[in-house]
Amino acid sequence: MKHATPRFRRFDLGMIVSAMLIILIQPWSSALADTSVWEISSGDSKLYLGGTIHALRQSDYPLPEEFDQAYAAADEIYFEVDINQALDPSLQAMFLEHSSYDDGRSLQTVLSEEVYSGFYAQAAKFGIPAGALDNFKPTPAMTTVLMLELQTFGFGPQGVELHFVEQANRDELPQGALETLEFQTRLLADLGEGNEDAVVADFLQQIELIEDQMAEAVSAWREGDIGRIDELLLADVAEQFPEDYEAIFTRRNHNWLPQIMAMLEDADTEFVLVGVGHMPRADGLLELLRREGAAVRPLALQGR
């Protein structure tokens, strides 16, 4: 069964998962924080919570100083998933299993003729022939095109997580994960189930704006301008695809909350890195942590 043409077969699982997450960079509305790193404390115990962008340009380095300060103070670092595992090429089969149809459906059967043709018109820009991605579910298929589009203007998987997992590997800093890679891969692959046509149609509209939106989102993330990120990316997705928003953010935030609170019960200082979209609103991590009694404040740089 053919899943991809040789043109884009070279991309590994880590790059694909990164791009699947880029589709879902949905930040939130809040006050200007001046940083996307927060200090979370309870009594004498504290940890650092960093909101991340999953893909960056080389020109986006160095990262904001608050990230390096939090890393330097950490005894352990946590990611959404095991990043080293995500970079393992041997897991490609697992990705294909969860991302491909096995019940007789295909992109052509779940999409209208107009949206199907529009999708492959976009894919053709990168040498992907019509039908080549039909075995994939919509999100992995969109991801393949998005990944290639992002690369044309310099964005790649060298986001915040990859930067710090490489550093942690060099420093032999203990690492942990909030959920399994298989869970996350399955979740992302199944997004839009039953609403495939609207999801892909929206993607085709948004990809025309993605270069400017990504550049503005990175700028807002660096400045801690949460309101601007919300205006750019969050509102439309939460309104148009509430079930996907619930699955990606609300449920996972609640799943992660007890794990993060448990970190405040030991003497170690953890640095927890998750997508910046997990901080929003009443169901975001910042507010959930406050409700649990933790003190939450933007990290202040030492010496300032």
C-alpha positions as semicolon CSV with decimal commas, in nm:
position;residue;x (nm);y (nm);z (nm)
1;M;0,000;0,000;0,000
2;K;0,147;0,332;-0,105
3;H;0,142;0,607;0,158
4;A;0,377;0,865;0,013
5;T;0,580;0,947;-0,292
6;P;0,962;0,941;-0,271
7;R;0,957;1,323;-0,274
8;F;0,835;1,348;0,084
9;R;0,914;1,004;0,219
10;R;1,233;1,145;0,372
11;F;1,051;1,321;0,658
12;D;1,076;1,134;0,986
13;L;0,815;1,082;1,256
14;G;0,941;1,368;1,473
15;M;0,902;1,616;1,191
16;I;0,555;1,489;1,107
17;V;0,434;1,506;1,467
18;S;0,579;1,856;1,498
19;A;0,388;1,968;1,194
20;M;0,067;1,804;1,316
21;L;0,101;2,016;1,627
22;I;0,168;2,331;1,426
23;I;-0,179;2,298;1,278
24;L;-0,305;2,331;1,634
25;I;-0,110;2,628;1,766
26;Q;-0,411;2,794;1,927
27;P;-0,306;3,049;2,182
28;W;-0,538;3,239;2,411
29;S;-0,668;3,569;2,543
30;S;-0,508;3,712;2,855
31;A;-0,311;4,008;2,979
32;L;0,031;4,092;2,842
33;A;0,276;3,879;3,036
34;D;0,609;3,983;2,874
35;T;0,713;3,617;2,871
36;S;0,579;3,273;2,786
37;V;0,743;3,116;3,093
38;W;0,565;3,107;3,429
39;E;0,684;3,025;3,779
40;I;0,439;2,792;3,953
41;S;0,478;2,760;4,329
42;S;0,313;2,602;4,629
43;G;0,470;2,662;4,968
44;D;0,846;2,627;4,931
45;S;0,821;2,417;4,614
46;K;0,819;2,554;4,261
47;L;0,844;2,458;3,897
48;Y;0,860;2,643;3,568
49;L;0,595;2,611;3,297
50;G;0,697;2,715;2,947
51;G;0,458;2,775;2,660
52;T;0,623;2,665;2,336
53;I;0,610;2,707;1,963
54;H;0,663;2,367;1,801
55;A;0,841;2,499;1,490
56;L;1,077;2,793;1,453
57;R;1,318;2,946;1,204
58;Q;1,691;2,954;1,265
59;S;1,654;3,331;1,289
60;D;1,425;3,285;1,593
61;Y;1,727;3,182;1,801
62;P;1,841;3,250;2,063
63;L;1,523;3,181;2,256
64;P;1,389;3,436;2,506
65;E;1,618;3,445;2,809
66;E;1,347;3,322;3,045
67;F;1,361;2,977;2,885
68;D;1,733;2,943;2,948
69;Q;1,693;3,071;3,303
70;A;1,424;2,813;3,378
71;Y;1,631;2,536;3,221
72;A;1,938;2,632;3,424
73;A;1,735;2,608;3,747
74;A;1,573;2,275;3,664
75;D;1,651;1,935;3,810
76;E;1,422;1,765;3,554
77;I;1,260;1,864;3,227
78;Y;0,920;1,745;3,105
79;F;0,769;1,750;2,756
80;E;0,424;1,662;2,626
81;V;0,568;1,335;2,491
82;D;0,905;1,160;2,487
83;I;1,078;1,366;2,217
84;N;1,363;1,119;2,179
85;Q;1,107;0,849;2,105
86;A;0,931;1,079;1,856
87;L;1,259;1,111;1,664
88;D;1,303;0,733;1,638
89;P;1,258;0,628;1,270
90;S;1,153;0,279;1,380
91;L;0,822;0,423;1,499
92;Q;0,717;0,520;1,147
93;A;0,502;0,205;1,130
94;M;0,309;0,313;1,441
95;F;0,248;0,654;1,289
96;L;0,124;0,502;0,963
97;E;-0,104;0,262;1,149
98;H;-0,285;0,538;1,335
99;S;-0,277;0,791;1,052
100;S;-0,407;0,569;0,770
101;Y;-0,755;0,448;0,687
102;D;-0,810;0,073;0,721
103;D;-1,188;0,057;0,677
104;G;-1,233;0,124;0,307
105;R;-1,252;0,501;0,342
106;S;-1,007;0,743;0,182
107;L;-0,962;1,116;0,146
108;Q;-1,163;1,098;-0,172
109;T;-1,459;0,934;0,000
110;V;-1,469;1,166;0,303
111;L;-1,419;1,494;0,114
112;S;-1,641;1,671;-0,134
113;E;-1,516;1,686;-0,490
114;E;-1,443;2,058;-0,456
115;V;-1,240;2,027;-0,136
116;Y;-1,063;1,714;-0,256
117;S;-0,956;1,889;-0,577
118;G;-0,852;2,199;-0,383
119;F;-0,638;1,994;-0,149
120;Y;-0,445;1,827;-0,430
121;A;-0,409;2,158;-0,612
122;Q;-0,224;2,280;-0,301
123;A;-0,025;1,955;-0,274
124;A;0,077;1,976;-0,639
125;K;0,288;2,282;-0,557
126;F;0,530;2,038;-0,393
127;G;0,519;1,765;-0,654
128;I;0,261;1,551;-0,474
129;P;0,035;1,390;-0,737
130;A;-0,341;1,360;-0,700
131;G;-0,434;1,052;-0,497
132;A;-0,091;1,004;-0,339
133;L;-0,217;1,084;0,011
134;D;-0,560;0,923;-0,017
135;N;-0,479;0,652;0,238
136;F;-0,409;0,913;0,504
137;K;-0,671;1,061;0,733
138;P;-0,720;1,438;0,686
139;T;-0,486;1,570;0,958
140;P;-0,180;1,363;0,853
141;A;-0,251;1,447;0,488
142;M;-0,277;1,818;0,566
143;T;0,035;1,789;0,779
144;T;0,242;1,664;0,488
145;V;0,146;1,966;0,279
146;L;0,183;2,207;0,570
147;M;0,530;2,079;0,652
148;L;0,646;2,144;0,299
149;E;0,483;2,488;0,296
150;L;0,650;2,584;0,625
151;Q;0,988;2,480;0,495
152;T;0,959;2,719;0,200
153;F;0,985;3,014;0,437
154;G;1,229;2,870;0,685
155;F;1,021;2,700;0,954
156;G;1,125;2,352;1,055
157;P;1,098;2,114;1,350
158;Q;1,375;2,299;1,535
159;G;1,120;2,435;1,782
160;V;1,154;2,491;2,154
161;E;1,114;2,123;2,243
162;L;1,380;1,995;2,005
163;H;1,621;2,262;2,126
164;F;1,583;2,160;2,487
165;V;1,575;1,784;2,436
166;E;1,910;1,811;2,257
167;Q;2,045;2,022;2,542
168;A;1,906;1,786;2,806
169;N;2,061;1,490;2,628
170;R;2,401;1,661;2,631
171;D;2,365;1,763;2,995
172;E;2,219;1,425;3,099
173;L;1,929;1,610;3,260
174;P;1,648;1,370;3,357
175;Q;1,350;1,389;3,120
176;G;0,984;1,301;3,155
177;A;0,663;1,308;2,949
178;L;0,304;1,398;3,031
179;E;0,150;1,150;2,786
180;T;0,256;0,876;2,546
181;L;0,355;0,937;2,188
182;E;0,105;0,676;2,071
183;F;-0,181;0,854;2,250
184;Q;-0,085;1,189;2,099
185;T;-0,035;1,048;1,750
186;R;-0,373;0,875;1,757
187;L;-0,544;1,184;1,893
188;L;-0,402;1,416;1,628
189;A;-0,466;1,171;1,346
190;D;-0,834;1,134;1,440
191;L;-0,911;1,506;1,459
192;G;-1,203;1,616;1,245
193;E;-1,368;1,273;1,243
194;G;-1,714;1,322;1,094
195;N;-1,634;1,681;0,995
196;E;-1,360;1,615;0,743
197;D;-1,480;1,843;0,463
198;A;-1,508;2,153;0,682
199;V;-1,168;2,087;0,844
200;V;-0,984;2,052;0,514
201;A;-1,170;2,348;0,360
202;D;-1,062;2,562;0,655
203;F;-0,705;2,439;0,619
204;L;-0,699;2,542;0,254
205;Q;-0,806;2,893;0,352
206;Q;-0,559;2,922;0,637
207;I;-0,255;2,789;0,453
208;E;-0,268;3,092;0,225
209;L;-0,205;3,307;0,532
210;I;0,027;3,075;0,723
211;E;0,355;3,257;0,659
212;D;0,233;3,586;0,802
213;Q;0,040;3,415;1,081
214;M;0,338;3,208;1,192
215;A;0,568;3,509;1,187
216;E;0,320;3,716;1,389
217;A;0,255;3,429;1,631
218;V;0,627;3,385;1,699
219;S;0,664;3,758;1,756
220;A;0,370;3,762;1,998
221;W;0,502;3,451;2,175
222;R;0,843;3,610;2,226
223;E;0,682;3,923;2,370
224;G;0,429;3,737;2,584
225;D;0,152;3,920;2,395
226;I;-0,117;3,664;2,459
227;G;-0,402;3,883;2,339
228;R;-0,246;3,921;1,995
229;I;-0,193;3,547;1,964
230;D;-0,558;3,489;2,054
231;E;-0,669;3,735;1,788
232;L;-0,448;3,565;1,529
233;L;-0,529;3,201;1,589
234;L;-0,761;3,092;1,866
235;A;-1,109;3,236;1,832
236;D;-1,206;3,093;1,494
237;V;-1,087;2,741;1,573
238;A;-1,262;2,726;1,911
239;E;-1,584;2,846;1,750
240;Q;-1,579;2,636;1,434
241;F;-1,436;2,310;1,571
242;P;-1,530;2,295;1,941
243;E;-1,507;1,915;1,965
244;D;-1,149;1,916;1,839
245;Y;-1,066;2,204;2,071
246;E;-1,208;2,006;2,363
247;A;-1,004;1,697;2,272
248;I;-0,677;1,878;2,212
249;F;-0,685;2,126;2,497
250;T;-0,951;2,089;2,766
251;R;-0,923;1,715;2,825
252;R;-0,546;1,704;2,804
253;N;-0,507;2,002;3,037
254;H;-0,718;1,820;3,294
255;N;-0,515;1,503;3,239
256;W;-0,189;1,690;3,293
257;L;-0,302;1,894;3,593
258;P;-0,258;1,624;3,863
259;Q;0,083;1,533;3,720
260;I;0,201;1,893;3,741
261;M;0,057;1,942;4,088
262;A;0,238;1,626;4,203
263;M;0,566;1,785;4,092
264;L;0,507;2,054;4,354
265;E;0,512;1,791;4,626
266;D;0,884;1,708;4,595
267;A;1,202;1,905;4,642
268;D;1,304;1,896;4,276
269;T;1,252;2,189;4,041
270;E;1,090;2,085;3,715
271;F;1,076;2,269;3,383
272;V;0,758;2,168;3,199
273;L;0,732;2,253;2,829
274;V;0,397;2,231;2,651
275;G;0,244;2,406;2,352
276;V;0,154;2,765;2,428
277;G;-0,208;2,689;2,342
278;H;-0,245;2,494;2,666
279;M;-0,242;2,807;2,882
280;P;-0,578;2,962;2,781
281;R;-0,897;3,059;2,945
282;A;-1,078;2,892;3,232
283;D;-0,983;2,545;3,107
284;G;-0,617;2,631;3,053
285;L;-0,329;2,518;3,267
286;L;-0,264;2,856;3,428
287;E;-0,618;2,895;3,560
288;L;-0,647;2,528;3,651
289;L;-0,328;2,552;3,856
290;R;-0,458;2,864;4,032
291;R;-0,778;2,680;4,122
292;E;-0,566;2,406;4,280
293;G;-0,408;2,668;4,505
294;A;-0,077;2,715;4,322
295;A;0,068;3,063;4,281
296;V;0,121;3,151;3,915
297;R;0,333;3,443;3,795
298;P;0,540;3,528;3,486
299;L;0,904;3,441;3,538
300;A;1,111;3,748;3,613
301;L;1,463;3,751;3,474
302;Q;1,735;3,754;3,736
303;G;1,902;4,090;3,772
304;R;1,600;4,282;3,638
